[in-house]
Amino acid sequence: MRRYYLFSGFVILIVCFQSGRASVGPFNLYAADSSSYVRLQMVGQLRSELQIKETASDDDRECEFYTKFRRIRLTASGSVLNPDFTFKLHLSTAPGSLELMDFYFNYQLDKNLQFRYGQFKLPFTRYRIQSFQRLTFADWAVVTKYFGAERQMGLALHNGFERPPRWGFVFGVFNGANARASHGIGIAEIYNEDTPNPSDLTDPVAVEKFHPEIVCHGSFNSDDIDVGSDTDDSGDKWRLSSGVSAAYDFDPVARRDFSLRLAVEVLTKYRGFSFSSVGYTGYFKRDNDSKTEPAMTGALVQTAYRFYRRCELALRYALVDIRTALIRSAENTLEDDELDGLLHRDEELTAGFNFYISGHGLKWQIDAGSSRRTYAACSTTDYLIRSQVQLSF
């Protein structure tokens, strides 16, 4: 019954949005002298998903179907006393959870130099910097789970974090501790290590010790290309964005952190067609060993085509390959009964259809795909079909 009421409420919001009989946000609150303001926004995603999973022990398959709110996000942003001094507070309020996503302050010294301090995403790949609201598929590719970028506390210098100019840069120093155990957990996954979640406000845990990590991202962005989304909603002439990212941890936590991450990427758009690709490499240090060795490599290739301005077809392939050095290190750490389940390879192939009712503010996404995971003793292939409606205001 509770799910029914949640669904009904979501449908009512959609109807109101479309009918024009209700005014939706964002909602802005201004100081009397207009020196400060607060903007309130909300995003909700209702997802239905059918999963067909192959068990590792036999040829049987398990089917699971659910409908739930995947994300409910609240944000408050604005300026404080000076339009160049801004802030953002971003909370996840999905049923049964409350998490701090982002909380940072940003100061613009001039148009080519800004400072950001607080908790926010590492500037590791433009693909991950974009908002989840503007994804071409209903969720992130599998590569972000392993390589990140995760959220951390830090200080960054940049000339446009989310909206870079023709030549963009971000350079940051962070505390090295993953603030949310959902992205950038590839090393811990291989060692079967638990990852704490300091951002969980319902059951907070202590933040790990400070171990500095420097992260940098540089990009070239031609002809005012919109890098905030990897779809082409303008249908304009050919545009290109390319970038490189690097993250180096001076004192990585054993069996949890990369010592070095590298990524190169390209995004191109032309008359409704878009193509993007990202290549990843991660390095680690074995226990009590200062030598840096390759841990895993990854790749993401994605293409999409918008037609009739509101409709889009998309295709995505992502791969994570665990390197021999990390596999051998994990074999020396895991228990005997865990060795058969040691992951060697994770890949996914996904096709999607999007219907943009009102841009990214109201859209309906349908994905269908497969996920293949190769272990030391066997391989499994899972299938999924999901439908997601997103409303943001």
Sequence and secondary structure as in RCSB ss.txt:
>XXXX:A:sequence
MRRYYLFSGFVILIVCFQSGRASVGPFNLYAADSSSYVRLQMVGQLRSELQIKETASDDDRECEFYTKFRRIRLT
ASGSVLNPDFTFKLHLSTAPGSLELMDFYFNYQLDKNLQFRYGQFKLPFTRYRIQSFQRLTFADWAVVTKYFGAE
RQMGLALHNGFERPPRWGFVFGVFNGANARASHGIGIAEIYNEDTPNPSDLTDPVAVEKFHPEIVCHGSFNSDDI
DVGSDTDDSGDKWRLSSGVSAAYDFDPVARRDFSLRLAVEVLTKYRGFSFSSVGYTGYFKRDNDSKTEPAMTGAL
VQTAYRFYRRCELALRYALVDIRTALIRSAENTLEDDELDGLLHRDEELTAGFNFYISGHGLKWQIDAGSSRRTY
AACSTTDYLIRSQVQLSF
>XXXX:A:secstr
 HHHHHHHHHHHHHHHHHHSSS    EEEE TTSS EEEEEEEEEEEEEEEEEE SSSS EEEEEEEEEEEEEEE
EEEESSSTTEEEEEEEE  TT  EEEEEEEEEEEETTEEEEEEEEE    HHHHS GGG SSSS  THHHHH   
EEEEEEEES SSS  SEEEEEEEE S  SSTTSS HHHHHHT     TTBSSS         EEEEEEEEE TT 
 TT SS  S  S EEEEEEEEEEESS  TTT  SEEEEEEEEEEETTEEEEEEEEEEEEE TT   EEEEEEEEE
EEEEEEETTTEEEEEEEEEEEE HHHHHHHHTTS GGGGGG EEEEEEEEEEEEEEEETTTEEEEEEEEEEEEEE
SS EEEEEEEEEEEEEE 
